[in-house]
């Protein structure tokens, strides 16, 4: 039945391309009529071709408007938030609501580290060169919209293969001196959440501030969460041409990690826990200062300085799922836990300039800029912790097994020029020059000191070009090519044992994004269909080697290349059923084929070729399909999400071993129902029924944190939220 539902939606989508042409004026009339009838903003839009100091023409973009989105905002359920963005792979690992872990186009979803992640344009990746994961976790109640620029945006934002993901917060209220908003939620598994904000404008000064708190017992045993976050925006605009914004944001949570499961444990009880003494705690601060200055009608300058500061803390009994954490009958105590602490000191300064000019008779827009980064990641690992059961980072004996620093200095110069060759067609060539160096120093107790220091240079000229053709009103063709790279990160060069060595000639991953698409709207349909190809060279892994004495050792090095091709398909049908009724139906589907090219990996004491194998963690189909019925002041949405099977390792292991570390990740389908009722202009009630059929599933078998094995996703839950805005 589920497959039939998906096929019907796809068939409905394809029929939109067979519609006849209609005059331009009638399209405009239809747009006005739709706005008048629904009284609602669309939940998915595209970025303008140019905005502020950015060029988006010719790029695949999405803008998710959260104001009218029926989704589980409190727990940040990504399959609902990103339902209309085709190809978003969701990785559940840290409990509901703590982090958003997503990827597109077959990339690694771990804390979104293949994206350049931003908040109001401010970088939040913890350390772009040491640990590019985004440990900062913004409450979704504070978000107004989410902007996504796919991989060809890497020249303007940074070198990440995935592109840019920007969370735009709610802005100061410009209509009053004091405005208040409060959202309270409660739900299954002990969920309690509160969000409170104040904003306003007084003269040339405006402000927005919020406080958020959420606690939950979690779906699984031993999976409690205690989360809080704060944010402040202070803005001063003395003239129309000048605006100064200061922002401060913090997020902090303690998550009790229930531990991985083996396959037999998962089948017996997916809610069970193998750990009761493991905890994870990222405490992150993101301050920033931004100056926007309009030098003239044609020239705009933007300067932003920001930082990501804080700690990533964990205390764990870090063993495979089939190793029990028990009290020793001789000592009557648990084994000491492992304490790990990362300290982030990441600083970024970015100067951007947009200038519109005439190149002969042709209008043109130039965007250029300079980005400076200085990051210092201090990593303290393998500390001997306590034998207790609570969250405690105390060391039972002084010293660390690994005490390391990873310092990066990097400068990037970029330029992109949009040239309008006609009123309908534009080309945007661009270049980004990266120049920097990462230096590792410190000590590892089990490793020879003279072999430890490692230096990695980042020297890349990255080229790209985008084309944009406005065939007619509401019909747009776009295409782009952009080179990208991913720096060798800290964990890639740290030997995990005395049997490992890090290659002194490691290369950063390089490659490109290539995409072409057609988006538009016709009568009641709108769509965005694109093809893409992503080449990923110099993947990191481990190989067996022999030294001069004939002894085997494991070398952490570049192991090969991969190629991912795919089709991303979104279409939505919207129709007025009656004067007060509105109906919409959509499908958001991606087909992917990700294969290794020339590549090899270690298997036991030998190296084997994996040429032609599927890339791990890449399902061939991701499809989300839904419908919404609105009858003001009520709306009801139904969403069905399907993800095909995938492999957990490059060897494409089918049968999982006893510890559950590798093997198949089975396909799964999830049904969600979300409803909203606006009691008045100031009060709204939302109810979310997640995973209606209580499907037992998991999304990935991680190879590192939070531990190899199965991490079950949440079963059926319900929550309700009431929002008041005055």
C-alpha positions, 0 to 999 in steps of 0.5 A, spaced: 500 500 500 505 504 501 509 503 494 502 504 491 501 511 495 508 513 492 507 511 485 501 515 485 504 521 487 510 520 482 505 519 477 501 525 479 507 529 479 510 527 472 503 529 469 504 537 471 509 537 465 504 535 460 500 542 461 499 547 455 502 554 455 498 560 458 499 567 457 504 571 462 498 575 464 494 569 466 500 566 470 500 573 474 493 573 475 493 566 478 498 567 483 494 573 486 488 569 486 492 564 490 494 569 495 487 571 496 484 565 497 489 561 502 491 567 506 498 563 507 505 564 505 508 558 501 512 553 506 517 552 500 520 558 496 527 559 492 532 564 493 532 571 489 537 571 484 541 576 488 540 578 495 545 583 499 552 581 497 550 574 495 549 571 488 544 565 487 542 565 480 543 559 476 544 555 483 539 550 486 536 553 492 530 552 497 527 556 502 523 553 508 518 558 511 517 555 518 511 560 520 505 556 516 509 549 516 505 543 520 511 540 523 514 537 530 518 544 531 519 542 538 523 536 537 526 539 530 524 532 527 528 533 520 524 529 516 518 534 517 522 540 517 526 538 510 520 534 507 520 538 501 527 538 500 529 532 495 534 528 497 535 530 505 538 524 508 536 524 516 541 521 521 538 520 528 543 519 533 543 524 539 535 523 541 530 528 539 531 535 539 538 535 540 541 536 533 539 536 526 544 531 522 542 531 515 546 531 508 544 531 501 547 527 495 550 522 498 554 525 503 556 524 510 550 527 515 554 527 522 552 533 525 551 536 518 559 537 517 558 537 509 555 543 510 557 550 511 552 551 517 550 558 518 546 562 523 543 569 520 549 568 515 554 567 521 558 560 521 557 555 526 561 549 524 565 548 530 572 548 527 572 548 519 579 544 519 579 540 525 572 538 527 567 541 522 561 538 525 556 544 528 555 542 535 551 549 536 544 547 536 539 553 535 531 552 538 527 551 532 522 556 535 527 561 534 527 560 527 523 564 521 526 560 515 531 555 513 535 557 507 539 551 503 544 553 497 546 546 494 554 544 492 555 549 487 554 555 492 561 553 495 565 558 492 561 564 495 561 560 502 566 555 503 569 549 500 564 544 503 561 539 498 554 540 501 553 547 500 550 552 505 545 551 510 543 557 513 538 558 519 535 565 519 532 567 526 526 571 527 527 578 527 526 584 531 519 587 531 519 593 528 511 595 529 512 596 537 517 597 543 515 591 546 513 584 543 512 578 547 512 571 544 511 564 548 511 557 546 510 551 551 510 544 549 509 537 552 509 530 550 511 523 550 516 520 554 516 526 559 517 531 554 517 538 557 519 545 553 518 552 553 520 558 549 520 565 551 522 571 547 521 579 547 523 584 541 521 591 539 524 597 536 525 604 539 527 609 535 534 607 531 535 601 536 531 594 535 532 588 539 530 580 539 532 576 545 529 569 547 530 563 552 529 556 551 529 550 555 527 543 554 527 536 558 525 529 556 526 522 558 527 520 551 524 514 547 529 509 549 531 507 556 537 511 559 536 517 554 534 523 558 536 530 555 536 537 559 537 542 554 537 550 554 539 555 549 539 563 549 540 568 544 540 576 543 540 580 537 541 588 538 541 592 532 542 599 531 541 603 524 543 610 524 542 612 517 538 608 511 545 606 509 548 603 515 546 598 520 550 595 525 548 588 528 551 584 534 549 577 536 550 572 541 547 565 542 549 559 546 546 552 546 548 547 552 545 540 553 547 534 557 544 527 553 545 521 557 547 516 551 543 509 551 549 505 547 549 501 541 545 495 540 546 489 536 541 486 531 538 481 536 538 486 541 534 491 536 529 485 534 528 483 541 527 491 544 529 497 540 528 501 547 533 497 551 539 501 553 546 497 553 549 503 557 547 507 563 553 511 565 555 515 558 553 522 557 555 527 552 555 535 553 556 540 548 556 547 551 557 552 545 557 560 544 557 564 538 558 571 538 558 576 532 558 583 530 556 585 523 556 591 519 552 593 513 554 599 509 550 601 503 556 605 499 551 607 493 545 605 490 550 600 486 555 598 492 554 594 498 559 592 503 558 587 509 563 585 514 562 580 519 567 578 525 564 572 529 567 566 533 565 559 535 567 558 543 566 552 548 567 545 549 564 538 547 565 533 553 563 526 553 564 521 559 563 514 556 564 506 557 566 506 550 566 499 548 562 495 543 555 493 544 556 486 546 560 488 551 556 489 558 558 495 563 557 491 569 560 491 576 566 488 578 564 482 583 571 483 586 571 491 587 564 492 587 565 497 582 564 499 575 570 500 570 572 507 570 569 511 564 573 514 558 573 522 559 574 526 552 574 534 552 574 538 545 575 546 546 574 550 541 577 557 539 574 558 532 575 565 529 572 568 522 572 575 519 569 575 512 569 582 508 564 582 502 563 587 497 557 587 492 557 592 486 553 593 480 555 596 474 555 596 466 560 592 462 559 595 455 551 595 454 551 589 459 548 589 466 553 585 471 554 584 478 560 583 482 561 579 488 567 579 492 570 578 498 576 576 503 575 570 509 580 569 514 580 564 519 584 562 525 582 556 529 585 552 535 582 546 537 585 543 543 583 535 544 584 532 551 582 524 550 583 518 553 582 521 560 581 516 566 574 518 569 570 515 575 567 509 576 560 513 578 554 513 574 552 521 573 555 526 569 562 527 571 568 529 567 573 528 573 579 524 572 581 519 577 588 520 575 591 526 572 593 526 565 590 524 558 592 519 553 592 524 548 593 531 549 593 535 542 592 541 539 590 543 532 591 550 529 589 552 523 590 559 519 587 560 513 585 565 508 580 565 502 579 570 496 573 569 492 569 573 486 563 571 482 561 575 477 554 575 474 553 577 467 546 578 464 547 577 456 540 578 455 534 580 459 533 572 460 540 569 460 545 570 465 552 567 466 556 567 473 563 565 473 567 565 479 573 563 483 575 561 490 583 561 492 584 557 499 591 558 502 592 555 509 595 550 514 594 546 519 599 544 524 598 538 530 602 538 536 602 535 543 603 528 545 600 521 545 602 516 551 602 510 546 605 513 540 612 515 539 613 523 540 618 524 534 612 521 529 607 525 532 607 532 529 603 533 522 602 539 518 597 539 512 597 545 507 591 547 504 592 550 497 587 550 492 584 554 486 577 553 486 573 554 479 565 554 478 560 557 473 553 558 473 548 559 468 540 561 469 535 562 463 528 565 465 524 562 459 518 565 461 515 568 467 515 562 472 519 557 468 527 557 470 532 553 467 539 553 471 545 549 471 552 550 475 559 547 476 563 548 482 569 545 485 570 543 492 574 540 497 574 538 504 580 539 509 583 533 512 580 533 519 583 532 526 580 525 527 583 523 520 590 524 523 590 521 530 593 514 530 588 510 535 593 505 537 600 503 537 598 499 531 596 505 527 600 511 523 598 517 520 600 518 513 604 524 513 602 526 505 595 526 506 591 530 501 585 534 502 579 531 499 577 534 492 572 534 487 566 537 484 558 538 484 555 538 477 547 540 476 542 542 472 535 543 473 528 546 471 523 549 476 517 553 475 509 553 476 503 552 471 496 553 474 496 549 480 502 546 479 509 548 481 516 544 481 523 543 481 527 537 477 534 537 477 540 532 475 546 532 479 553 529 479 558 529 485 565 527 484 569 525 491 576 524 491 581 522 496 577 519 501 580 517 507 580 510 510 585 505 513 590 500 509 595 495 511 602 496 510 609 493 511 615 497 514 622 496 513 623 491 518 617 487 515 612 488 520 605 490 519 601 496 521 595 500 519 596 506 515 591 512 515 591 515 508 587 516 502 584 510 499 580 512 493 575 516 489 567 515 489 562 518 484 555 520 486 549 521 480 542 522 482 535 525 480 532 530 485 524 531 484 519 536 487 512 537 485 506 540 489 499 541 487 495 546 490 487 547 489 482 551 492 476 546 494 471 551 496 471 558 498 474 556 505 478 550 503 485 549 500 488 542 498 495 541 497 499 535 495 506 534 494 512 529 492 519 530 494 524 524 491 531 523 490 534 517 486 541 516 487 547 511 485 553 512 489 559 508 487 567 507 489 571 508 483 579 506 484 579 505 491 581 500 496 580 498 504 583 494 509 580 487 510 583 483 516 591 483 514 590 485 507 587 490 502 582 489 497 579 493 492 572 496 493 571 498 485 564 498 484 561 497 491 556 502 493 558 508 498 556 506 505 550 510 508 547 512 501 540 509 500 538 509 492 531 512 494 529 517 499 522 519 498 517 524 502 510 525 500 504 529 503 498 532 503 495 538 507 488 540 508 486 547 510 480 550 513 481 556 516 483 556 522 484 549 522 490 545 518 491 538 517 498 535 514 500 527 513 507 526 511 509 519 509 517 518 508 521 512 505 528 511 505 531 505 501 536 500 504 544 502 505 550 499 507 554 501 513 561 500 510 565 500 504 565 492 503 558 492 503 557 487 508 550 484 508 550 480 514 552 483 521 557 480 526 555 479 533 557 487 535 552 490 530 558 494 527 556 493 520 551 490 515 545 492 512 541 498 514 534 496 512 529 500 508 524 504 512 517 508 511 514 513 517 507 516 517 506 522 521 500 527 522 501 534 524 495 539 525 494 546 527 488 550 530 489 558 530 484 560 536 485 567 535 490 572 532 495 571 538 494 564 540 495 557 536 495 550 538 499 545 534 499 537 535 504 532 532 503 525 532 510 522 530 511 515 527 503 513 527 505 506 526 510 505 531 515 503 526 522 500 529 527 502 524 534 505 525 538 510 520 545 508 520 551 504 523 556 509 525 563 507 525 565 512 531 561 517 535 556 515 539 559 508 538 559 502 532 552 498 532 545 500 531 542 506 534 534 506 534 530 511 532 524 514 536 517 510 535 510 513 536 510 519 540 505 525 540 506 532 543 502 538 543 504 546 543 501 552 544 504 559 542 502 566 544 504 572 541 502 579 543 
